[in-house]
Amino acid sequence: MITRMASFHNYRQVANDMNRQQVKVAENQQQLASGKRLMTAGDDPVASIYIQNFDQQNTQIDQSLKSITLARNRLTNEETAIAEVETLLDDAKRKSMMMVNGSLSTDDRIAHKQDMQGLYDSFMHLVNSQDESGNFVFAGTRYNKQPFFRDNNGVVAYAGDSYQRMAKVSASVDVPVNDAGDKLFLEVANPYGDYQPDYDLKSGSLLLLSNASNTNNADNSQYDITFSNDASGTNYELFQNGVSVQKGKYEPDVGVKWGTLQVDLEGEIKDGDTISLNRQSHVSVFDAFRRGIELSDSSVSDASASAELHQVAAELSEAFKHINRARSEVGTRLQTLDRQEDMHEDFKIVMSQARGTLEDLDYASAVIELNENMMSLQASQQAFAKTKDLNLFNYI
């Protein structure tokens, strides 16, 4: 019986085995050249899914880092502008106090007025500051429109809104990158409490309002207090909307108290002095500047003008504190950006390490595997060389 030899089958089997070994060697060499264990998703499907998730998270972190850089630039611009505003307000307050000095000549008052006007002009330039992109810093979300306009009478109007632009610096953290101009410059807390004083003082009077408060928020009445002196001392009469509601002897340690209204005063009172109180919880920095400039034209002997200059100085001082608090808040936001940036950078390092454990190549194991595969390839090549020379006629 003659046995048939499947020489072609043996040939194909050895050839396929050699090709598989060549592919393994090529893969080993490619891994060693790239330093990566995973060249395709088929090398390790589960690890490939994790690596894709790492890539997505890394992309989100890069976007957050770009937002942090942009937010830092904008907040730095705002902080610079606010710092300059602080300096101007402090200088303006000092000028106002200097103009109260009764020994000033008319020329001195004119010089101080010019200085005050220059400070006001610089202030107007700062409140209309723009960032590196041309956006107005203090316009709220209407950053493409100039926020403050001054008419010929010195009255300032605000064209922005009361909102803040936000920068998303992480999945759950939004940081404001600006402050609305009305909150900063039009809504300064009244240094006198709930009321704004208007003075009608006699020559030589040093009467000043210290504080006026009213716990009844629904009471919007205007109050007037007139003073008279006699042999027994100083008396007062309180008017509510022009109607007399209380009379009595004025005691400095008690002040004027009626119902929910409490008025505290200081300074020497002259016979016939009058102070009017209008409800106002906030004051405007622009109005303080404008009134300070206007009052510089008054006589140094005008007691009412001197009292109002004290008022201007108090409002500018309160504005300085208000702006200083805003600057501190900007500093807090910058610290938040720094912390978030550090967290993102640390998380990127952790993800890189985690990805490395899945993707990076173990060179020692890879070299051993390459040597084994090359030896197997050599054996396959030798087997193939012998197999291809097989012929049935060699056995006849």
C-alpha positions as CSV (number, residue, x, y, z in Angstrom):
1,M,0.0,0.0,0.0
2,I,1.4,3.4,-1.0
3,T,1.0,6.2,1.6
4,R,0.4,9.7,0.1
5,M,2.4,12.6,1.6
6,A,0.8,16.0,1.9
7,S,3.9,18.0,1.2
8,F,2.0,21.2,0.3
9,H,0.2,21.1,3.6
10,N,3.5,20.8,5.5
11,Y,5.0,23.6,3.5
12,R,2.1,25.9,4.3
13,Q,2.1,25.1,7.9
14,V,5.8,25.8,8.3
15,A,5.5,29.0,6.3
16,N,2.6,30.3,8.4
17,D,4.5,29.5,11.6
18,M,7.5,31.5,10.3
19,N,5.3,34.5,9.3
20,R,3.8,34.5,12.8
21,Q,7.2,34.6,14.4
22,Q,8.3,37.4,12.1
23,V,5.2,39.4,13.1
24,K,6.0,38.8,16.8
25,V,9.6,40.0,16.3
26,A,8.4,43.1,14.4
27,E,6.0,43.9,17.2
28,N,8.8,43.5,19.8
29,Q,11.0,45.8,17.8
30,Q,8.3,48.4,17.4
31,Q,7.6,48.3,21.2
32,L,11.2,48.8,22.0
33,A,11.5,51.6,19.5
34,S,8.5,53.5,20.9
35,G,8.7,52.5,24.6
36,K,5.0,51.6,24.6
37,R,3.6,48.2,25.4
38,L,0.2,49.0,23.7
39,M,0.5,49.8,20.1
40,T,-3.1,49.1,19.1
41,A,-6.3,48.7,21.1
42,G,-6.2,45.0,20.3
43,D,-3.1,44.6,22.4
44,D,-5.1,45.1,25.6
45,P,-8.7,46.3,25.1
46,V,-9.4,47.0,28.8
47,A,-6.3,49.0,29.2
48,S,-7.0,50.9,26.0
49,I,-10.4,52.0,27.4
50,Y,-8.7,53.4,30.5
51,I,-6.1,55.2,28.4
52,Q,-8.9,56.9,26.4
53,N,-10.5,58.0,29.6
54,F,-7.1,59.4,30.8
55,D,-6.8,61.3,27.5
56,Q,-10.2,62.8,27.8
57,Q,-9.5,64.0,31.4
58,N,-6.2,65.4,30.3
59,T,-7.9,67.4,27.6
60,Q,-10.4,68.8,30.1
61,I,-7.5,69.7,32.4
62,D,-5.7,71.5,29.6
63,Q,-8.8,73.5,28.9
64,S,-9.1,74.4,32.6
65,L,-5.5,75.5,32.7
66,K,-6.1,77.8,29.7
67,S,-9.1,79.2,31.5
68,I,-7.0,79.8,34.6
69,T,-4.3,81.6,32.6
70,L,-7.0,83.9,31.0
71,A,-8.7,84.5,34.3
72,R,-5.4,85.3,36.0
73,N,-4.5,87.9,33.3
74,R,-7.9,89.6,33.7
75,L,-7.8,89.6,37.5
76,T,-4.3,91.0,37.4
77,N,-5.4,93.8,35.2
78,E,-8.3,94.5,37.6
79,E,-6.0,94.4,40.6
80,T,-3.6,96.9,39.0
81,A,-6.5,99.3,38.2
82,I,-7.9,99.0,41.7
83,A,-4.5,99.6,43.3
84,E,-4.2,102.8,41.3
85,V,-7.8,103.8,42.3
86,E,-6.9,103.3,45.9
87,T,-4.0,105.7,45.6
88,L,-6.1,108.3,43.9
89,L,-8.8,108.1,46.6
90,D,-6.3,108.4,49.3
91,D,-4.8,111.5,47.6
92,A,-8.3,113.0,47.1
93,K,-9.2,112.5,50.7
94,R,-6.1,114.3,51.8
95,K,-6.8,117.2,49.5
96,S,-10.3,117.5,50.9
97,M,-9.0,117.6,54.4
98,M,-6.4,120.2,53.4
99,M,-9.1,122.4,51.9
100,V,-10.9,122.5,55.3
101,N,-7.9,124.4,56.7
102,G,-9.1,127.9,57.5
103,S,-5.7,129.4,56.9
104,L,-5.7,128.7,53.2
105,S,-5.6,131.6,50.8
106,T,-7.7,131.9,47.7
107,D,-4.7,130.9,45.5
108,D,-4.2,127.8,47.7
109,R,-7.8,126.8,47.2
110,I,-7.4,127.2,43.4
111,A,-4.3,125.1,43.5
112,H,-6.1,122.3,45.4
113,K,-9.0,122.5,43.1
114,Q,-6.7,121.9,40.1
115,D,-5.1,119.0,41.9
116,M,-8.6,117.6,42.7
117,Q,-9.7,118.0,39.1
118,G,-6.6,116.1,37.9
119,L,-7.3,113.3,40.3
120,Y,-10.9,113.1,39.1
121,D,-9.8,112.9,35.5
122,S,-7.3,110.2,36.3
123,F,-10.0,108.4,38.2
124,M,-12.4,108.6,35.2
125,H,-9.7,107.0,33.0
126,L,-9.1,104.1,35.5
127,V,-12.8,103.2,35.8
128,N,-12.9,102.9,32.0
129,S,-9.8,100.6,32.0
130,Q,-9.6,97.8,29.4
131,D,-7.8,94.5,29.5
132,E,-5.5,92.9,26.9
133,S,-8.4,92.0,24.7
134,G,-9.9,95.5,24.7
135,N,-12.7,94.5,27.2
136,F,-13.8,97.1,29.7
137,V,-12.8,95.8,33.2
138,F,-15.6,97.4,35.2
139,A,-18.5,97.0,32.8
140,G,-19.9,93.8,34.2
141,T,-21.0,91.5,31.4
142,R,-21.3,94.4,28.9
143,Y,-17.6,94.4,28.5
144,N,-17.7,95.7,24.9
145,K,-19.3,99.0,26.0
146,Q,-17.6,101.9,27.9
147,P,-19.2,101.7,31.4
148,F,-18.9,105.4,32.7
149,F,-19.8,108.6,30.9
150,R,-19.4,112.1,32.4
151,D,-21.5,115.0,31.1
152,N,-20.6,118.7,31.0
153,N,-22.0,119.2,34.5
154,G,-19.7,116.5,35.9
155,V,-22.6,114.0,36.5
156,V,-21.6,110.4,35.7
157,A,-23.8,107.8,34.2
158,Y,-23.2,104.0,34.3
159,A,-23.8,102.0,31.1
160,G,-22.7,98.6,32.3
161,D,-24.7,96.0,34.3
162,S,-24.4,94.5,37.8
163,Y,-23.2,91.1,36.9
164,Q,-19.8,89.4,36.8
165,R,-18.0,87.4,34.1
166,M,-17.2,83.9,35.3
167,A,-14.3,81.6,34.3
168,K,-14.8,77.8,34.7
169,V,-11.5,76.6,36.1
170,S,-12.7,73.1,37.0
171,A,-15.7,71.0,36.7
172,S,-17.3,72.4,39.8
173,V,-15.5,75.7,40.4
174,D,-16.3,79.1,38.7
175,V,-14.3,82.2,39.5
176,P,-15.4,85.8,38.8
177,V,-12.9,87.6,36.6
178,N,-14.2,91.1,37.0
179,D,-16.4,93.3,39.2
180,A,-19.3,95.5,38.1
181,G,-18.5,99.2,38.2
182,D,-21.7,100.2,40.0
183,K,-20.9,97.9,42.9
184,L,-17.5,99.3,43.2
185,F,-18.0,103.0,42.7
186,L,-21.7,103.8,43.0
187,E,-22.6,101.7,46.0
188,V,-20.2,102.7,48.7
189,A,-21.6,102.4,52.2
190,N,-22.6,105.7,53.7
191,P,-20.1,106.6,56.3
192,Y,-22.8,108.3,58.3
193,G,-25.1,105.4,58.5
194,D,-28.6,105.7,57.0
195,Y,-28.7,109.4,56.3
196,Q,-26.9,111.9,54.2
197,P,-26.5,115.3,55.9
198,D,-27.0,118.8,54.4
199,Y,-25.7,121.7,56.4
200,D,-26.9,125.2,56.9
201,L,-24.5,126.5,59.5
202,K,-23.7,129.9,61.0
203,S,-20.3,131.4,60.8
204,G,-17.8,129.8,63.2
205,S,-19.9,126.7,63.7
206,L,-18.1,123.4,63.8
207,L,-21.1,121.2,63.8
208,L,-20.7,117.8,62.1
209,L,-22.8,114.7,61.8
210,S,-21.2,111.6,63.4
211,N,-23.9,109.0,62.7
212,A,-27.6,108.9,61.9
213,S,-29.4,105.6,62.0
214,N,-33.0,104.4,61.8
215,T,-34.0,100.8,62.5
216,N,-37.3,101.4,60.7
217,N,-36.4,100.7,57.1
218,A,-39.8,101.8,55.8
219,D,-39.2,105.4,57.2
220,N,-38.1,107.5,54.3
221,S,-38.9,110.8,55.8
222,Q,-36.7,113.8,55.7
223,Y,-35.6,115.1,59.1
224,D,-34.4,118.6,60.0
225,I,-32.8,119.6,63.2
226,T,-32.5,123.2,64.2
227,F,-30.4,124.5,67.2
228,S,-30.8,127.5,69.4
229,N,-28.6,128.7,72.3
230,D,-29.8,130.4,75.5
231,A,-28.6,130.8,79.0
232,S,-29.5,127.3,79.9
233,G,-27.5,125.8,77.0
234,T,-28.2,124.4,73.6
235,N,-31.7,123.4,72.6
236,Y,-32.9,121.5,69.5
237,E,-36.1,121.0,67.5
238,L,-36.7,118.0,65.3
239,F,-38.8,118.2,62.2
240,Q,-40.2,115.3,60.2
241,N,-41.1,116.3,56.7
242,G,-41.4,119.9,57.8
243,V,-43.6,119.1,60.9
244,S,-42.2,119.6,64.4
245,V,-42.2,116.3,66.3
246,Q,-39.8,116.9,69.2
247,K,-38.1,119.7,71.2
248,G,-35.7,119.5,74.0
249,K,-32.3,120.3,75.5
250,Y,-29.4,118.9,73.5
251,E,-27.1,116.6,75.4
252,P,-24.0,115.6,73.3
253,D,-23.7,112.2,75.0
254,V,-27.3,111.4,74.2
255,G,-27.7,113.1,70.8
256,V,-31.1,113.4,69.2
257,K,-33.4,110.4,69.7
258,W,-36.9,110.1,68.5
259,G,-38.7,106.7,68.0
260,T,-36.4,104.6,65.8
261,L,-34.2,107.5,64.8
262,Q,-30.9,108.1,66.5
263,V,-28.7,111.1,65.5
264,D,-25.2,111.6,67.0
265,L,-23.4,114.9,66.4
266,E,-20.0,116.5,67.2
267,G,-18.4,119.9,67.2
268,E,-19.3,123.3,68.5
269,I,-22.9,124.4,67.7
270,K,-23.9,128.0,67.0
271,D,-27.3,129.5,67.5
272,G,-29.4,129.0,64.3
273,D,-27.5,126.0,63.0
274,T,-29.6,123.5,60.9
275,I,-28.8,120.1,59.7
276,S,-31.1,118.2,57.2
277,L,-31.0,114.4,57.0
278,N,-32.1,112.5,53.9
279,R,-32.3,108.7,53.8
280,Q,-29.4,107.3,51.8
281,S,-27.6,104.1,52.5
282,H,-25.0,104.3,49.8
283,V,-22.9,107.1,48.3
284,S,-21.2,107.6,44.9
285,V,-17.5,108.1,44.5
286,F,-18.1,110.3,41.5
287,D,-20.5,112.6,43.5
288,A,-17.8,112.9,46.2
289,F,-15.2,114.0,43.7
290,R,-17.6,116.4,42.0
291,R,-18.7,118.0,45.3
292,G,-15.2,118.3,46.5
293,I,-14.2,120.2,43.3
294,E,-17.3,122.5,43.6
295,L,-16.7,123.2,47.3
296,S,-13.1,124.3,46.6
297,D,-14.6,127.5,45.2
298,S,-16.3,128.4,48.5
299,S,-14.9,130.7,51.1
300,V,-12.7,129.3,53.9
301,S,-15.0,131.1,56.4
302,D,-18.1,129.3,55.0
303,A,-18.9,126.8,57.9
304,S,-21.4,124.9,55.8
305,A,-18.9,124.4,53.0
306,S,-16.3,123.3,55.5
307,A,-18.7,120.7,57.0
308,E,-19.5,119.4,53.5
309,L,-15.7,119.1,52.8
310,H,-15.5,117.0,55.9
311,Q,-18.3,114.9,54.5
312,V,-16.5,114.5,51.1
313,A,-13.4,113.4,53.0
314,A,-15.4,110.9,55.0
315,E,-17.0,109.5,51.8
316,L,-13.7,109.2,50.0
317,S,-12.2,107.5,53.1
318,E,-15.1,105.0,53.1
319,A,-14.6,104.5,49.3
320,F,-11.0,103.7,50.0
321,K,-12.0,101.0,52.4
322,H,-14.6,99.7,50.0
323,I,-12.1,99.5,47.2
324,N,-9.5,97.9,49.5
325,R,-12.0,95.1,50.4
326,A,-12.6,94.6,46.7
327,R,-8.9,94.3,46.1
328,S,-8.6,91.7,48.8
329,E,-11.4,89.8,47.2
330,V,-9.5,89.9,43.9
331,G,-6.4,88.6,45.7
332,T,-8.5,85.7,47.1
333,R,-9.7,84.8,43.6
334,L,-6.1,84.8,42.4
335,Q,-5.2,82.4,45.2
336,T,-8.1,80.2,44.2
337,L,-6.7,80.1,40.7
338,D,-3.2,79.2,42.0
339,R,-4.7,76.4,44.1
340,Q,-6.8,75.0,41.2
341,E,-3.8,75.2,38.9
342,D,-1.6,73.2,41.4
343,M,-4.4,70.6,41.8
344,H,-4.7,70.2,38.0
345,E,-0.9,69.8,37.6
346,D,-0.8,67.3,40.4
347,F,-3.7,65.4,38.9
348,K,-2.0,65.3,35.5
349,I,1.1,63.8,37.1
350,V,-1.1,61.1,38.8
351,M,-2.8,60.3,35.6
352,S,0.5,60.2,33.7
353,Q,1.8,57.7,36.2
354,A,-1.4,55.6,36.1
355,R,-1.3,55.6,32.3
356,G,2.3,54.6,32.4
357,T,1.5,51.5,34.4
358,L,-0.9,50.5,31.6
359,E,0.9,51.7,28.5
360,D,4.7,51.9,29.2
361,L,7.0,49.1,28.2
362,D,8.9,46.9,30.6
363,Y,12.2,46.9,28.7
364,A,13.7,43.9,30.5
365,S,10.7,41.7,29.8
366,A,10.5,43.0,26.3
367,V,14.2,42.2,25.5
368,I,13.8,38.7,26.9
369,E,10.6,38.2,24.8
370,L,12.3,39.6,21.7
371,N,15.2,37.1,22.1
372,E,12.8,34.2,22.6
373,N,10.8,35.2,19.5
374,M,14.0,35.7,17.4
375,M,15.1,32.2,18.4
376,S,11.7,30.8,17.5
377,L,11.9,32.7,14.2
378,Q,15.3,31.2,13.4
379,A,14.0,27.7,14.2
380,S,11.0,28.4,11.9
381,Q,13.2,29.6,9.2
382,Q,15.4,26.5,9.4
383,A,12.4,24.3,9.3
384,F,11.0,26.2,6.4
385,A,14.3,25.8,4.5
386,K,14.2,22.0,5.0
387,T,10.5,21.8,4.2
388,K,10.6,23.6,0.9
389,D,13.3,21.2,-0.4
390,L,11.1,18.2,0.3
391,N,10.0,16.3,-2.9
392,L,8.3,13.0,-3.4
393,F,10.9,12.0,-5.9
394,N,13.5,12.1,-3.1
395,Y,11.8,8.9,-1.8
396,I,11.5,7.0,-5.1
